[in-house]
C-alpha cells in the first residue's frame, strides 16, 4: 500500500510502522475527505488540530483483511 500511495503522489512520510499516515496538511480538506471516505465504506482515523500541529494533519490507515 505504501508503494501505491507514493505512486499516487500521497505524502506518507518516511515511517515503516503498520500504521500508514497520509498527510493532508489542511484541516478542512482532511474533514471533507474523511466524510467522503466514510460514505464509501472506508474507515480511518484522522488526527487534526489541536491533537497535532496544523501542518501535520493526516489520516492514519491500518490495513486488515476483510472477512467478506
N, C-alpha and C positions, 0 to 999 in steps of 0.2 A: 504494500500500500504506500509506503514511503516513496518508493521509486515512482509510482504512478502520480502521486501528488506533486512531486518535483517536476515531472514532465508536464503536468497541467499548469505549472507556474505558481504553485502554492508555496508560501513561506512556512516551512515546518521546523525551522531551527536546525540545530545540529545534534540533538539528543538521540539516544538509542533505546530509550525506555519503551515498554509495551504501550504506554500512553502516548499517542501521537498528537502533538499540538499543531494546529493550523492557525497561524497568526493572521488576524484581520486588521487590527490596529485602529479601527473606528467603531466605537460602541454602537452607534445607530445601525451601521451595516451589520454588525455582529447579531444584534437583536432581530433584525429583519430576516437575515439568512437562517438563524436558528428557528424562527417560526416556520419558514418555508420548508426547512428540512424536517421538522416535526410533523408538519402536514403531510409530508411524503413518506412518513414512517421511519425516519432516521432519528435515533436518539443520541444526543451528545450533551456534554456539559459545556458551559461557556462562561468561564471566569471573566468578569468585566470590572470596571472601575466601581468601587474603590478597592475591591479584592486584589486586583493587580493594577499597575500603572496604566494610564490611558494608552500609551504606546505599546502595551503588551496584551491587549485584549485578544482572546483566542477561543477557538473550540478545542476540546480535548476528546479525542476518539480512542476507544478501547475496542478492538475487534474481538468478536466471539462468533462461534459457529451457531447458525440457526438450527433449531430443532425441526423446522418445517421441511 
